[in-house]
Amino acid sequence: MTDSDAQLLAKDVLGGDRRALARAITLIESRRPQDRAPARLLLEELVPHAGKSIRVGISGVPGVGKSTFIESLGNYLIDEGHKVAVLAVDPTSAVSGGSILGDKTRMEYLSRRTEAFIRPSPAGETLGGVARRTRETMLAVEAAGFDVVLVETVGVGQSETTVSRMTDMFLLLLLPAGGDELQGIKRGIVELADLILVNKADGNLAIPAEQSVADYRKAMMFMAHRADGWQVPVEAMSALNGERTVEVWKIVEEYQAMRGGKGLVARKRAEQAINWMWSEIRNGLVERLRATPDVAARVAELEQAVRESKISPTTAADELMELFIK
């Protein structure tokens, strides 16, 4: 793709062309060396028009109902006049490298609405429950006019906190369970949550869900007080029947308004941009290190030596870095 092609593609994205947006994201996600320059130019054209959306990260264990919740929330937001982009990340097989990318099938109704744009991406080798180019993809959909961006992660874990570092609000979905369930939840991810929802509060699970809400609220009392003064709400809801969707979005708006009034949204996004820059530097250095001929020629031998415990991983890493620096 030439520079003029990238500029034309950017113009089409800004015009709201959905196919152009899909092509732009494909270019952004491409790992081919020849696509880096046009992807960079494309982003430079789009960045001035991005940043006007509400960015919400959504995480939770598999089976908690993230896709059902997103479809319910997305349909409500569209009915209220919003344009919603869903960046859904599916886990990648460690064996085949493949990904099911099934979120569009799980959000069947939402995916048919013209005001919604659902982009599933494989997580690949990237930690954090998000694809490596999720940040750039977010800028692209914002530039295309989507004013709410929902980022769905692959699950819950220590590395899942990455999503909280690229969104305005981090929403954690939990299943109805007894108080002992608290022991199985990582404290770190709970501390990062700006809103906690106990999903599937319907049918036989309605009463257990309310009990879980009470348990989680008690647990939150032992968490450190937040610098921004926000008291993290814990609420029960049913994504399946859409109960409390309106209340959930009101909490999101209240949170955004509170932080926006204090200038905290702009400050957080500025910090996120700096963290993003250093993340790109780290990833870029690793790629260039692997591509260096002297390093590439030595990697196999050092890996074998480490595998056979002839040298330590630290020694091998130091040697490779020395070769790269030279």
C-alpha positions as CSV (number, residue, x, y, z in Angstrom):
1,M,0.0,0.0,0.0
2,T,1.3,3.4,-1.0
3,D,1.2,6.6,1.1
4,S,-1.6,8.0,-1.1
5,D,-3.6,4.7,-0.6
6,A,-3.2,5.1,3.1
7,Q,-4.4,8.7,3.0
8,L,-7.4,7.8,0.8
9,L,-8.2,5.0,3.2
10,A,-8.1,7.4,6.2
11,K,-10.5,9.7,4.3
12,D,-13.0,6.9,3.8
13,V,-12.7,5.9,7.5
14,L,-13.4,9.5,8.5
15,G,-16.4,9.5,6.2
16,G,-17.9,6.6,8.2
17,D,-17.3,3.8,5.5
18,R,-17.5,0.6,7.5
19,R,-15.6,-1.5,4.9
20,A,-12.8,1.1,4.9
21,L,-12.7,0.9,8.7
22,A,-12.4,-2.9,8.6
23,R,-9.6,-2.6,6.0
24,A,-7.9,0.0,8.1
25,I,-7.9,-2.2,11.2
26,T,-6.6,-5.1,9.2
27,L,-3.7,-2.9,8.0
28,I,-3.1,-1.7,11.6
29,E,-3.0,-5.3,12.9
30,S,-0.8,-6.6,10.1
31,R,2.6,-8.0,11.1
32,R,4.1,-7.6,7.6
33,P,7.1,-5.3,7.6
34,Q,5.9,-3.6,4.4
35,D,2.6,-2.6,6.1
36,R,4.2,-0.7,9.0
37,A,4.9,2.6,7.2
38,P,1.4,2.9,5.6
39,A,-0.2,1.8,9.0
40,R,1.8,4.5,10.7
41,L,0.7,7.2,8.2
42,L,-2.9,6.0,8.5
43,L,-2.8,6.5,12.2
44,E,-1.3,9.9,11.9
45,E,-4.2,10.9,9.7
46,L,-6.8,9.5,12.2
47,V,-5.4,10.5,15.6
48,P,-6.5,14.2,15.4
49,H,-10.1,12.9,14.9
50,A,-10.1,10.3,17.7
51,G,-10.4,10.5,21.5
52,K,-14.0,11.7,21.7
53,S,-15.6,8.4,22.9
54,I,-16.3,6.9,26.3
55,R,-13.9,3.9,26.6
56,V,-15.1,1.1,28.8
57,G,-13.1,-2.1,29.5
58,I,-15.1,-5.2,30.4
59,S,-13.6,-8.3,32.1
60,G,-14.8,-11.4,33.8
61,V,-14.2,-15.1,34.0
62,P,-15.3,-17.2,31.0
63,G,-19.0,-18.0,31.3
64,V,-19.9,-14.9,33.3
65,G,-21.9,-13.5,30.4
66,K,-19.6,-10.8,29.0
67,S,-20.9,-11.1,25.4
68,T,-24.6,-11.2,26.6
69,F,-24.0,-8.1,28.7
70,I,-22.3,-6.2,25.9
71,E,-25.1,-7.0,23.5
72,S,-27.7,-5.9,26.0
73,L,-25.8,-2.7,26.8
74,G,-24.9,-2.0,23.1
75,N,-28.5,-2.3,22.0
76,Y,-29.6,0.1,24.8
77,L,-27.0,2.6,23.9
78,I,-27.9,2.5,20.2
79,D,-31.5,3.0,21.1
80,E,-30.4,6.1,23.0
81,G,-28.6,7.5,19.9
82,H,-25.1,6.3,20.4
83,K,-22.8,4.5,18.0
84,V,-21.1,1.6,19.6
85,A,-17.8,-0.2,18.7
86,V,-17.0,-3.5,20.4
87,L,-13.4,-4.6,20.4
88,A,-13.6,-8.3,21.4
89,V,-10.5,-10.3,22.0
90,D,-10.6,-14.1,21.7
91,P,-8.0,-16.4,23.2
92,T,-5.4,-17.8,20.8
93,S,-4.5,-21.5,20.8
94,A,-1.0,-22.1,22.1
95,V,-0.8,-25.2,19.9
96,S,-2.2,-24.1,16.5
97,G,-2.1,-20.3,16.9
98,G,-5.8,-20.2,15.8
99,S,-8.7,-18.3,17.3
100,I,-12.4,-19.0,17.2
101,L,-13.4,-15.3,16.9
102,G,-16.9,-16.2,17.9
103,D,-18.1,-12.9,19.5
104,K,-20.1,-11.9,16.4
105,T,-22.1,-15.1,16.6
106,R,-22.7,-14.5,20.4
107,M,-23.8,-10.9,19.7
108,E,-26.1,-11.9,16.8
109,Y,-28.7,-9.1,17.2
110,L,-26.2,-6.3,17.9
111,S,-23.9,-7.3,15.0
112,R,-26.8,-6.7,12.6
113,R,-27.3,-3.1,13.7
114,T,-25.7,-0.5,11.4
115,E,-24.8,1.7,14.5
116,A,-22.7,-1.1,15.9
117,F,-19.2,-2.2,14.8
118,I,-17.9,-5.5,16.3
119,R,-14.3,-6.3,15.7
120,P,-13.0,-9.7,17.1
121,S,-9.3,-10.0,17.2
122,P,-7.0,-12.9,18.3
123,A,-5.0,-12.2,21.4
124,G,-1.9,-13.9,19.9
125,E,1.0,-14.0,22.2
126,T,0.1,-10.6,23.8
127,L,-0.5,-10.7,27.6
128,G,-3.2,-8.6,29.1
129,G,-6.3,-10.1,27.6
130,V,-6.2,-7.7,24.7
131,A,-4.7,-7.8,21.2
132,R,-1.4,-5.9,20.7
133,R,-3.1,-3.4,18.4
134,T,-6.3,-2.8,20.4
135,R,-5.2,0.7,21.3
136,E,-4.7,1.7,17.6
137,T,-8.0,0.0,16.7
138,M,-9.7,2.1,19.4
139,L,-8.4,5.3,17.7
140,A,-9.6,4.1,14.3
141,V,-13.2,3.4,15.4
142,E,-13.3,6.7,17.3
143,A,-12.2,8.5,14.2
144,A,-15.0,6.7,12.3
145,G,-17.5,8.3,14.6
146,F,-18.2,5.7,17.3
147,D,-18.7,7.5,20.5
148,V,-18.8,4.5,22.9
149,V,-16.0,1.9,22.7
150,L,-16.4,-1.4,24.7
151,V,-13.3,-3.5,25.0
152,E,-14.0,-7.1,26.0
153,T,-11.1,-9.1,27.3
154,V,-10.6,-12.9,27.2
155,G,-11.1,-13.4,30.9
156,V,-9.7,-12.6,34.4
157,G,-6.1,-12.9,35.5
158,Q,-3.1,-11.0,36.7
159,S,-2.3,-10.0,33.1
160,E,-5.9,-8.8,32.4
161,T,-5.2,-5.5,34.1
162,T,-3.9,-4.2,30.8
163,V,-7.4,-3.3,29.7
164,S,-7.7,-0.9,32.7
165,R,-4.7,1.0,31.3
166,M,-6.3,1.8,27.9
167,T,-9.9,2.6,28.9
168,D,-11.6,5.3,31.0
169,M,-13.6,2.9,33.1
170,F,-12.9,-0.8,34.1
171,L,-16.0,-2.9,34.6
172,L,-15.7,-6.3,36.3
173,L,-18.4,-9.0,35.9
174,L,-18.7,-11.7,38.6
175,L,-20.9,-14.8,39.0
176,P,-23.3,-15.3,41.9
177,A,-21.5,-17.4,44.5
178,G,-21.0,-17.7,48.2
179,G,-18.7,-15.6,50.3
180,D,-15.9,-18.1,49.9
181,E,-15.7,-17.0,46.2
182,L,-14.0,-13.9,47.4
183,Q,-10.9,-15.9,48.2
184,G,-10.6,-16.9,44.6
185,I,-10.7,-13.4,43.2
186,K,-7.4,-11.7,42.6
187,R,-7.2,-8.7,44.8
188,G,-5.3,-6.7,42.2
189,I,-8.0,-6.9,39.6
190,V,-10.7,-6.0,42.1
191,E,-8.8,-3.0,43.2
192,L,-8.6,-1.8,39.6
193,A,-12.4,-2.2,39.0
194,D,-14.4,1.0,38.8
195,L,-17.7,-0.9,38.8
196,I,-18.5,-4.4,39.9
197,L,-21.5,-6.3,38.5
198,V,-22.8,-9.6,39.7
199,N,-24.4,-11.0,36.6
200,K,-27.0,-13.7,36.0
201,A,-29.2,-12.3,38.9
202,D,-32.3,-14.1,37.5
203,G,-34.3,-17.2,38.2
204,N,-32.9,-19.5,40.9
205,L,-29.7,-17.3,41.0
206,A,-31.5,-14.1,41.9
207,I,-31.2,-14.6,45.7
208,P,-27.6,-15.9,45.6
209,A,-26.7,-12.9,43.4
210,E,-28.1,-10.4,46.0
211,Q,-26.1,-12.3,48.7
212,S,-23.0,-12.0,46.6
213,V,-23.5,-8.3,46.2
214,A,-23.7,-7.9,50.0
215,D,-20.5,-10.0,50.4
216,Y,-18.6,-8.1,47.7
217,R,-19.7,-4.8,49.2
218,K,-18.3,-5.8,52.6
219,A,-15.1,-6.9,50.9
220,M,-14.7,-3.6,49.2
221,M,-14.7,-1.9,52.6
222,F,-11.3,-3.4,53.2
223,M,-9.8,-2.1,50.0
224,A,-7.6,1.0,50.0
225,H,-9.5,4.3,49.5
226,R,-9.1,5.6,46.0
227,A,-7.3,8.9,45.4
228,D,-10.2,10.2,43.2
229,G,-12.8,9.6,45.9
230,W,-14.9,7.3,43.8
231,Q,-16.8,4.6,45.9
232,V,-16.8,1.5,43.7
233,P,-20.5,0.4,43.2
234,V,-21.3,-3.3,43.4
235,E,-24.7,-4.1,41.8
236,A,-26.6,-7.2,40.7
237,M,-28.0,-7.4,37.2
238,S,-29.3,-9.8,34.5
239,A,-27.8,-9.3,31.1
240,L,-30.0,-12.0,29.7
241,N,-33.3,-10.1,30.3
242,G,-31.7,-6.6,30.3
243,E,-32.6,-5.8,33.8
244,R,-30.7,-2.8,35.3
245,T,-29.0,-2.0,32.0
246,V,-30.2,1.6,32.2
247,E,-28.9,1.9,35.8
248,V,-25.5,0.5,34.8
249,W,-25.0,3.1,32.1
250,K,-26.1,5.9,34.5
251,I,-23.3,4.8,36.8
252,V,-20.8,4.9,33.8
253,E,-22.0,8.4,32.9
254,E,-21.8,9.5,36.6
255,Y,-18.2,8.2,36.8
256,Q,-17.2,9.8,33.6
257,A,-18.7,13.2,34.6
258,M,-17.1,13.1,38.0
259,R,-13.6,12.4,36.6
260,G,-14.1,14.7,33.7
261,G,-15.0,17.6,35.9
262,K,-11.8,17.1,37.9
263,G,-9.7,16.8,34.7
264,L,-8.8,13.2,35.6
265,V,-10.0,11.7,32.3
266,A,-7.6,13.8,30.3
267,R,-4.8,13.1,32.8
268,K,-5.4,9.4,32.7
269,R,-5.4,9.3,28.9
270,A,-2.1,11.3,28.8
271,E,-0.5,8.7,31.1
272,Q,-1.9,5.9,29.1
273,A,-0.4,7.4,25.9
274,I,3.1,7.5,27.6
275,N,2.7,3.9,28.8
276,W,1.6,3.0,25.3
277,M,4.7,4.6,23.8
278,W,7.0,2.6,26.1
279,S,5.1,-0.6,25.4
280,E,5.7,0.0,21.7
281,I,9.4,0.6,22.4
282,R,9.7,-2.7,24.3
283,N,7.9,-4.6,21.6
284,G,9.8,-3.0,18.8
285,L,13.2,-3.7,20.5
286,V,12.4,-7.4,20.9
287,E,11.4,-7.6,17.2
288,R,14.5,-5.8,16.1
289,L,16.7,-7.9,18.4
290,R,15.3,-11.1,16.9
291,A,15.8,-9.8,13.4
292,T,19.4,-8.9,13.9
293,P,21.6,-11.4,11.9
294,D,24.2,-12.0,14.6
295,V,21.5,-12.5,17.2
296,A,19.4,-14.8,15.0
297,A,22.5,-16.9,14.3
298,R,23.2,-17.4,18.0
299,V,19.6,-17.8,19.3
300,A,19.2,-21.5,18.6
301,E,22.5,-22.4,20.3
302,L,21.7,-20.4,23.4
303,E,18.2,-21.7,23.6
304,Q,19.6,-25.3,23.5
305,A,22.2,-24.5,26.2
306,V,19.5,-23.0,28.4
307,R,17.2,-26.0,27.8
308,E,20.1,-28.4,28.8
309,S,20.9,-26.2,31.9
310,K,24.4,-25.5,30.6
311,I,24.0,-21.8,31.1
312,S,21.4,-19.7,33.0
313,P,18.7,-17.8,31.1
314,T,20.1,-14.6,32.4
315,T,23.5,-15.3,30.9
316,A,22.0,-16.2,27.6
317,A,19.9,-13.0,27.6
318,D,22.9,-10.9,28.4
319,E,24.9,-12.4,25.5
320,L,22.0,-11.8,23.1
321,M,21.6,-8.2,24.2
322,E,25.4,-7.6,23.9
323,L,25.2,-8.9,20.3
324,F,22.3,-6.7,19.6
325,I,24.0,-3.6,21.0
326,K,27.2,-4.3,19.0
